Amino acid sequence: MATLAATLQTARLRLRPINESDADALFTLHSNTKIMRYWDSPPLE
């Protein structure tokens, strides 16, 4: 089943649905202890 989601864009920001090509970047963010300090789960290892 396909899910439709809007992309919101301004001059400085674009919010779009997450897709498979985002996996490496998301893993990098979720592995960073400085970023995950403000999240509700520990960093990935």
Order of alpha helices (4+ residues) and beta strands (2+ residues): beta-beta-alpha-alpha
